[in-house]
Amino acid sequence: MLHRALNVRNRHPGADHTCRNARCQQIESQLHLIRCVYITPFWTAIIDFVRIVLSLDIRHLPHERTLIFGMRSSDDFLPPAARAVIRHA
């Protein structure tokens, strides 16, 4: 997500900035797409997929670091294939 220019609602002045998920009443932003409690199960499944299919040891970092920066530990990046899966999710 680091270089994405996603069309999230808080990018439009004067428009409704509420998350598009009807159950969530938070302000929608790029960071919110990672932190939203209703979207977190999706990201957990993506990380589990990368961990299992690509046989990677992804330590228990906050999802934000893995999803935004492509990190597998506090000082190591994921390999390109894993970053590509996350980028296209």
VMD Tcl script that builds the backbone (N, CA, C; Angstrom):
set m [mol new atoms 267]
animate dup $m
set s [atomselect $m all]
$s set {name element resname resid chain x y z} {
  {N N MET 1 A 0.808 -1.199 0.000}
  {CA C MET 1 A 0.000 0.000 0.000}
  {C C MET 1 A 0.851 1.262 0.000}
  {N N LEU 2 A 2.120 1.122 0.179}
  {CA C LEU 2 A 2.992 2.267 0.344}
  {C C LEU 2 A 2.872 3.285 -0.787}
  {N N HIS 3 A 2.787 2.839 -2.024}
  {CA C HIS 3 A 2.761 3.766 -3.154}
  {C C HIS 3 A 1.398 3.861 -3.830}
  {N N ARG 4 A 0.395 3.337 -3.216}
  {CA C ARG 4 A -0.929 3.368 -3.832}
  {C C ARG 4 A -1.590 4.719 -3.660}
  {N N ALA 5 A -2.341 5.105 -4.631}
  {CA C ALA 5 A -3.173 6.306 -4.553}
  {C C ALA 5 A -4.621 5.832 -4.632}
  {N N LEU 6 A -5.034 5.110 -3.609}
  {CA C LEU 6 A -6.366 4.523 -3.605}
  {C C LEU 6 A -7.441 5.597 -3.492}
  {N N ASN 7 A -8.537 5.352 -4.147}
  {CA C ASN 7 A -9.656 6.283 -4.144}
  {C C ASN 7 A -10.499 6.055 -2.885}
  {N N VAL 8 A -9.964 6.471 -1.749}
  {CA C VAL 8 A -10.707 6.344 -0.498}
  {C C VAL 8 A -11.480 7.625 -0.248}
  {N N ARG 9 A -12.485 7.526 0.580}
  {CA C ARG 9 A -13.436 8.629 0.727}
  {C C ARG 9 A -12.855 9.893 1.343}
  {N N ASN 10 A -11.845 9.774 2.182}
  {CA C ASN 10 A -11.335 10.998 2.814}
  {C C ASN 10 A -10.508 11.851 1.851}
  {N N ARG 11 A -10.326 11.404 0.631}
  {CA C ARG 11 A -9.574 12.174 -0.377}
  {C C ARG 11 A -10.455 13.204 -1.097}
  {N N HIS 12 A -11.756 13.183 -0.818}
  {CA C HIS 12 A -12.693 14.058 -1.526}
  {C C HIS 12 A -13.319 15.065 -0.563}
  {N N PRO 13 A -12.875 16.310 -0.601}
  {CA C PRO 13 A -13.448 17.333 0.288}
  {C C PRO 13 A -14.947 17.499 0.046}
  {N N GLY 14 A -15.671 17.625 1.120}
  {CA C GLY 14 A -17.109 17.860 1.017}
  {C C GLY 14 A -17.938 16.607 0.845}
  {N N ALA 15 A -17.314 15.470 0.577}
  {CA C ALA 15 A -18.058 14.218 0.396}
  {C C ALA 15 A -18.172 13.484 1.727}
  {N N ASP 16 A -19.016 12.477 1.755}
  {CA C ASP 16 A -19.144 11.617 2.934}
  {C C ASP 16 A -17.847 10.819 3.092}
  {N N HIS 17 A -17.219 10.908 4.239}
  {CA C HIS 17 A -15.953 10.226 4.482}
  {C C HIS 17 A -16.120 8.921 5.251}
  {N N THR 18 A -17.335 8.530 5.537}
  {CA C THR 18 A -17.593 7.316 6.305}
  {C C THR 18 A -17.213 6.082 5.494}
  {N N CYS 19 A -16.651 5.095 6.177}
  {CA C CYS 19 A -16.246 3.840 5.541}
  {C C CYS 19 A -17.409 3.247 4.745}
  {N N ARG 20 A -17.092 2.670 3.604}
  {CA C ARG 20 A -18.119 2.082 2.730}
  {C C ARG 20 A -18.763 0.835 3.323}
  {N N ASN 21 A -18.088 0.204 4.284}
  {CA C ASN 21 A -18.680 -0.945 4.960}
  {C C ASN 21 A -19.812 -0.421 5.840}
  {N N ALA 22 A -21.007 -0.879 5.590}
  {CA C ALA 22 A -22.186 -0.351 6.276}
  {C C ALA 22 A -22.115 -0.513 7.797}
  {N N ARG 23 A -21.378 -1.507 8.278}
  {CA C ARG 23 A -21.284 -1.733 9.726}
  {C C ARG 23 A -20.264 -0.824 10.394}
  {N N CYS 24 A -19.400 -0.219 9.639}
  {CA C CYS 24 A -18.306 0.589 10.181}
  {C C CYS 24 A -18.649 2.069 10.057}
  {N N GLN 25 A -18.432 2.807 11.105}
  {CA C GLN 25 A -18.737 4.237 11.094}
  {C C GLN 25 A -17.483 5.105 11.173}
  {N N GLN 26 A -16.313 4.518 10.897}
  {CA C GLN 26 A -15.048 5.250 10.952}
  {C C GLN 26 A -14.821 6.034 9.656}
  {N N ILE 27 A -13.870 6.962 9.708}
  {CA C ILE 27 A -13.475 7.712 8.520}
  {C C ILE 27 A -12.644 6.794 7.632}
  {N N GLU 28 A -13.010 6.694 6.358}
  {CA C GLU 28 A -12.296 5.827 5.427}
  {C C GLU 28 A -11.027 6.516 4.936}
  {N N SER 29 A -9.883 5.848 5.127}
  {CA C SER 29 A -8.592 6.318 4.651}
  {C C SER 29 A -7.790 5.091 4.230}
  {N N GLN 30 A -6.633 5.317 3.631}
  {CA C GLN 30 A -5.802 4.175 3.246}
  {C C GLN 30 A -5.389 3.372 4.474}
  {N N LEU 31 A -5.038 4.038 5.551}
  {CA C LEU 31 A -4.656 3.333 6.774}
  {C C LEU 31 A -5.849 2.605 7.369}
  {N N HIS 32 A -7.019 3.208 7.269}
  {CA C HIS 32 A -8.228 2.552 7.787}
  {C C HIS 32 A -8.483 1.220 7.076}
  {N N LEU 33 A -8.149 1.133 5.784}
  {CA C LEU 33 A -8.348 -0.127 5.064}
  {C C LEU 33 A -7.522 -1.259 5.665}
  {N N ILE 34 A -6.445 -0.945 6.365}
  {CA C ILE 34 A -5.627 -1.941 7.039}
  {C C ILE 34 A -6.157 -2.206 8.440}
  {N N ARG 35 A -6.607 -1.169 9.121}
  {CA C ARG 35 A -6.993 -1.276 10.531}
  {C C ARG 35 A -8.452 -1.633 10.786}
  {N N CYS 36 A -9.312 -1.479 9.815}
  {CA C CYS 36 A -10.754 -1.692 10.002}
  {C C CYS 36 A -11.037 -3.104 10.521}
  {N N VAL 37 A -11.785 -3.189 11.607}
  {CA C VAL 37 A -12.058 -4.499 12.214}
  {C C VAL 37 A -12.877 -5.399 11.288}
  {N N TYR 38 A -13.579 -4.819 10.348}
  {CA C TYR 38 A -14.385 -5.619 9.428}
  {C C TYR 38 A -13.571 -6.126 8.238}
  {N N ILE 39 A -12.445 -5.508 7.970}
  {CA C ILE 39 A -11.593 -5.926 6.852}
  {C C ILE 39 A -10.407 -6.767 7.334}
  {N N THR 40 A -10.086 -6.678 8.621}
  {CA C THR 40 A -8.948 -7.417 9.177}
  {C C THR 40 A -8.978 -8.913 8.860}
  {N N PRO 41 A -10.134 -9.609 8.907}
  {CA C PRO 41 A -10.130 -11.036 8.553}
  {C C PRO 41 A -9.625 -11.289 7.129}
  {N N PHE 42 A -9.907 -10.390 6.203}
  {CA C PHE 42 A -9.402 -10.523 4.840}
  {C C PHE 42 A -7.879 -10.464 4.839}
  {N N TRP 43 A -7.312 -9.461 5.515}
  {CA C TRP 43 A -5.856 -9.318 5.539}
  {C C TRP 43 A -5.191 -10.488 6.264}
  {N N THR 44 A -5.830 -10.985 7.312}
  {CA C THR 44 A -5.297 -12.151 8.015}
  {C C THR 44 A -5.248 -13.349 7.076}
  {N N ALA 45 A -6.287 -13.527 6.275}
  {CA C ALA 45 A -6.311 -14.635 5.314}
  {C C ALA 45 A -5.223 -14.478 4.252}
  {N N ILE 46 A -4.975 -13.251 3.803}
  {CA C ILE 46 A -3.918 -13.007 2.812}
  {C C ILE 46 A -2.554 -13.347 3.402}
  {N N ILE 47 A -2.303 -12.894 4.617}
  {CA C ILE 47 A -1.019 -13.183 5.259}
  {C C ILE 47 A -0.864 -14.672 5.508}
  {N N ASP 48 A -1.935 -15.345 5.939}
  {CA C ASP 48 A -1.878 -16.795 6.124}
  {C C ASP 48 A -1.598 -17.505 4.801}
  {N N PHE 49 A -2.216 -17.049 3.726}
  {CA C PHE 49 A -1.979 -17.622 2.404}
  {C C PHE 49 A -0.504 -17.507 2.028}
  {N N VAL 50 A 0.045 -16.317 2.198}
  {CA C VAL 50 A 1.462 -16.098 1.885}
  {C C VAL 50 A 2.341 -16.996 2.754}
  {N N ARG 51 A 2.000 -17.090 4.032}
  {CA C ARG 51 A 2.786 -17.900 4.966}
  {C C ARG 51 A 2.759 -19.377 4.567}
  {N N ILE 52 A 1.592 -19.886 4.202}
  {CA C ILE 52 A 1.450 -21.326 3.909}
  {C C ILE 52 A 1.923 -21.663 2.501}
  {N N VAL 53 A 1.412 -20.967 1.493}
  {CA C VAL 53 A 1.702 -21.317 0.105}
  {C C VAL 53 A 3.165 -21.063 -0.255}
  {N N LEU 54 A 3.705 -19.961 0.235}
  {CA C LEU 54 A 5.090 -19.634 -0.082}
  {C C LEU 54 A 6.069 -20.119 0.989}
  {N N SER 55 A 5.552 -20.840 1.983}
  {CA C SER 55 A 6.370 -21.398 3.072}
  {C C SER 55 A 7.280 -20.344 3.697}
  {N N LEU 56 A 6.678 -19.230 4.098}
  {CA C LEU 56 A 7.459 -18.142 4.681}
  {C C LEU 56 A 7.248 -18.048 6.173}
  {N N ASP 57 A 8.302 -17.697 6.854}
  {CA C ASP 57 A 8.217 -17.415 8.280}
  {C C ASP 57 A 7.947 -15.923 8.429}
  {N N ILE 58 A 6.697 -15.584 8.685}
  {CA C ILE 58 A 6.340 -14.187 8.917}
  {C C ILE 58 A 6.093 -14.059 10.405}
  {N N ARG 59 A 6.964 -13.351 11.060}
  {CA C ARG 59 A 6.848 -13.195 12.514}
  {C C ARG 59 A 5.640 -12.343 12.845}
  {N N HIS 60 A 5.303 -12.355 14.084}
  {CA C HIS 60 A 4.096 -11.657 14.523}
  {C C HIS 60 A 4.319 -10.153 14.611}
  {N N LEU 61 A 4.353 -9.537 13.459}
  {CA C LEU 61 A 4.412 -8.081 13.380}
  {C C LEU 61 A 2.986 -7.556 13.324}
  {N N PRO 62 A 2.806 -6.291 13.629}
  {CA C PRO 62 A 1.490 -5.718 13.339}
  {C C PRO 62 A 1.210 -5.860 11.837}
  {N N HIS 63 A -0.001 -6.182 11.485}
  {CA C HIS 63 A -0.374 -6.341 10.071}
  {C C HIS 63 A 0.038 -5.129 9.255}
  {N N GLU 64 A -0.008 -3.967 9.873}
  {CA C GLU 64 A 0.315 -2.734 9.148}
  {C C GLU 64 A 1.704 -2.808 8.518}
  {N N ARG 65 A 2.673 -3.261 9.265}
  {CA C ARG 65 A 4.046 -3.319 8.739}
  {C C ARG 65 A 4.154 -4.300 7.584}
  {N N THR 66 A 3.499 -5.436 7.719}
  {CA C THR 66 A 3.551 -6.438 6.657}
  {C C THR 66 A 2.834 -5.936 5.411}
  {N N LEU 67 A 1.666 -5.355 5.581}
  {CA C LEU 67 A 0.852 -4.952 4.442}
  {C C LEU 67 A 1.303 -3.650 3.789}
  {N N ILE 68 A 1.765 -2.699 4.559}
  {CA C ILE 68 A 2.168 -1.413 3.996}
  {C C ILE 68 A 3.598 -1.450 3.480}
  {N N PHE 69 A 4.496 -2.002 4.282}
  {CA C PHE 69 A 5.921 -1.962 3.941}
  {C C PHE 69 A 6.463 -3.283 3.401}
  {N N GLY 70 A 5.668 -4.351 3.437}
  {CA C GLY 70 A 6.134 -5.645 2.934}
  {C C GLY 70 A 7.221 -6.259 3.791}
  {N N MET 71 A 7.096 -6.116 5.108}
  {CA C MET 71 A 8.123 -6.628 6.012}
  {C C MET 71 A 7.702 -7.959 6.619}
  {N N ARG 72 A 8.672 -8.865 6.789}
  {CA C ARG 72 A 8.375 -10.153 7.414}
  {C C ARG 72 A 8.830 -10.173 8.863}
  {N N SER 73 A 9.753 -9.323 9.224}
  {CA C SER 73 A 10.187 -9.141 10.608}
  {C C SER 73 A 10.587 -7.683 10.765}
  {N N SER 74 A 11.040 -7.327 11.934}
  {CA C SER 74 A 11.347 -5.914 12.169}
  {C C SER 74 A 12.522 -5.405 11.348}
  {N N ASP 75 A 13.315 -6.316 10.765}
  {CA C ASP 75 A 14.479 -5.875 9.988}
  {C C ASP 75 A 14.658 -6.627 8.667}
  {N N ASP 76 A 13.567 -7.239 8.154}
  {CA C ASP 76 A 13.682 -8.034 6.934}
  {C C ASP 76 A 12.415 -7.886 6.095}
  {N N PHE 77 A 12.608 -7.725 4.797}
  {CA C PHE 77 A 11.471 -7.602 3.883}
  {C C PHE 77 A 11.030 -8.961 3.367}
  {N N LEU 78 A 9.773 -9.044 2.964}
  {CA C LEU 78 A 9.253 -10.247 2.316}
  {C C LEU 78 A 9.906 -10.391 0.943}
  {N N PRO 79 A 9.993 -11.612 0.430}
  {CA C PRO 79 A 10.497 -11.778 -0.929}
  {C C PRO 79 A 9.519 -11.177 -1.949}
  {N N PRO 80 A 9.985 -10.915 -3.163}
  {CA C PRO 80 A 9.140 -10.265 -4.175}
  {C C PRO 80 A 7.812 -10.977 -4.436}
  {N N ALA 81 A 7.796 -12.305 -4.455}
  {CA C ALA 81 A 6.543 -13.028 -4.729}
  {C C ALA 81 A 5.496 -12.743 -3.652}
  {N N ALA 82 A 5.913 -12.706 -2.411}
  {CA C ALA 82 A 4.981 -12.439 -1.314}
  {C C ALA 82 A 4.479 -10.998 -1.376}
  {N N ARG 83 A 5.358 -10.062 -1.666}
  {CA C ARG 83 A 4.941 -8.664 -1.800}
  {C C ARG 83 A 3.971 -8.493 -2.967}
  {N N ALA 84 A 4.162 -9.262 -4.031}
  {CA C ALA 84 A 3.255 -9.182 -5.180}
  {C C ALA 84 A 1.865 -9.688 -4.805}
  {N N VAL 85 A 1.784 -10.764 -4.049}
  {CA C VAL 85 A 0.469 -11.281 -3.623}
  {C C VAL 85 A -0.247 -10.222 -2.803}
  {N N ILE 86 A 0.457 -9.626 -1.855}
  {CA C ILE 86 A -0.154 -8.613 -1.002}
  {C C ILE 86 A -0.549 -7.390 -1.820}
  {N N ARG 87 A 0.290 -6.984 -2.731}
  {CA C ARG 87 A 0.010 -5.797 -3.546}
  {C C ARG 87 A -1.236 -5.985 -4.393}
  {N N HIS 88 A -1.488 -7.200 -4.859}
  {CA C HIS 88 A -2.644 -7.453 -5.726}
  {C C HIS 88 A -3.890 -7.864 -4.975}
  {N N ALA 89 A -3.801 -7.971 -3.665}
  {CA C ALA 89 A -4.983 -8.369 -2.853}
  {C C ALA 89 A -5.977 -7.239 -2.783}
}
mol reanalyze $m
mol bondsrecalc $m
mol representation Tube
mol addrep $m
